[in-house]
Amino acid sequence: MKTLCLLTVCLLLCSACGHRDDPKIWAADVVKIESIFPALEEKGVRVFRNNDWCKAFEYTKGSYTNEFDDNCIYLLNAKPRPFDPAATQSFLEVSEVLQATDIGITITKAKYNSSGELIFGEFDFGSGFSRRYYVYSPGYTLPTDIPDELVHTPINLDWYHIWMDWN
């Protein structure tokens, strides 16, 4: 019975690690993410993290968090404040938009031009024992890989995928 339980746990972990390993899925995912750009641009979202223990949010009106531990706020560029009602409402609106993609992403970095158009974005969808990102960077030059540690894979002319070893 212990062996069966261990085998079941191993299979579940392995299936969770590889559910987004297919470049065809990546191509479909980035189309979904691009569809929410207008909502991100409207609020100037630069960072969005929504975990059960950590909510971190940075947008045009400031940086906010519910947890001031460094492990929560390390993505934020400015010193965060506790959520106020306006930031809470904006956070919930962005959360709803992100959930609609059905990808489970964290926005780790986003940059905008002077017109408010998104020109760079890192969207983390880490799984299992690795970190995975979709990177939006029109006209990018693919960064150099580090074998077995950091691998960059083109998706299209504007997007690439990063796989990073967890440790």
N, C-alpha and C positions, 0 to 999 in steps of 0.2 A: 504494500500500500504506500509506504514512504517513497519507493522508487517511482510509482505511478504519479504521486503528487509532485515530486521533483521534476519528472519529465513534463508534466503539464505546465508547471511554472516556466521551465526552460522554453517550451514551445510558445507560450504567451509572450515571453520577453523577446524571442527571436522574431515573432510576427510583428510586434510593435516596432522593432528596429527597422524593418524593411518596408513598411507600408507605403513609403513615398520614395522608393529607390528607382522608379521608372521615369526616364526622361519624358515620356508622353504625359505622365501625371504632372511633372514639373511645368510643362508647356501649358496645360490646362489651368494649373494653379496660378501662374503669373497673369493669365487673362483675368481670372477672378480678382486678383489683387489690384490689377490696373483699373478694374471697374469701380473700386472704392477710392481711387485717387481724388476725385472731386470732394468727397467728404473729408479726407485728410487735409487737402489743400484749404478747404473752407476754415478749418480750425488751426492750421499750421502745426499739425501734430508732428513732434520730433521724436518722442519716446512714448511707448505704451506698453505697460506690463501689467498683467492681471492674473495673479496667482492667489491661491486661498490665503496666504499669509502676507503677500506683498502686492500692493497696488502702487505703481509709479507712473506718472503722467507728466509729460512736458509738451506744452503747446504755446501759442502766441501770448497767452495770458499768464504764463509762468510755469514753475515746476511744483508738483504736488505729490504727496505720498501719505500712506497710512502707517508706514513703518520706516523709522529713520536709521535702521541698521544698514551698514555699508553693503551688505549682501543684497539689499533691496534697491538701494538708490544709486549704485555704481554707474548706471547708464545715463543718469541725469547730468546735464551740463551746468545747471545752476543749482544753488542751494534750495532744496525743496521746503515748502510750507505744508502744513496740514491742509487737507482738502477743505475748501469752502463750498457753499451750495452751488455756485456757478461752475466751479471746476468739477464737482461731483456730477452735475448734470451733463457737462461736456464729456466726461469720462464714460458715463453710461451710454451716451449717444455713440461714441466711437466704439465702445465695446459691442454694441448691437450691430454696427456696420461690419466689424471684424468677424463676429460670429456668423454673419450671413455668408462669408466665404467658405465656411466649413473646413478650414485648414488648421486652425489653432495656432495662430502666429502671434509673436511679440514683435513690436517695432523697436529695434535696438538703435536705429539711427535713421534720421530723415533730414534732407537738406532741400531748401527751396531757393528759387531765383528771386530777384527783386519784384517780380510780378506775382509771386506766391505759388508758382508752378513747381511741383515736385521734380527735382533734378537728380536725386540720389536717395536710395532707401535700402536698408538692410532689414529683412523680415525673417526672424528666427522661428523655425519650426522643429527645434531639437527633438530627437527621439532616441530612446534607449541609451546606449553608451557613446553617443556622438552628438555633436552640434551640427545643425544643418541650417543653412541660410539661403534665401533667395535674395539676390542683390540686383537692384534696378540701377543701372548706370549707363545711360545711352552713350554709344560710341566707346564703350569700355575697351581697355587693353587687359586681357586676362592675366591676373597675377600669377607669379611663379608658384608651382606646387612644391610641397615638402612631402616626399613619398611616405605613405602610411600615416601621415599626420595631418595634412592639409591638402585637399584636392579641389580644384576649380574646374567646373564643366560648363561650357556655353549652353544656353537654352535658346536664345535668339539674339538679334542684334542689340537689344536693350537689357537683357537679363542673363545672369549666370547663377549657377548653383555652387555653394561651398559645402563640402563635407569636412568636418574637423574632428579629429580624435578627441575623446572626452578628457583624457588626462594630460 
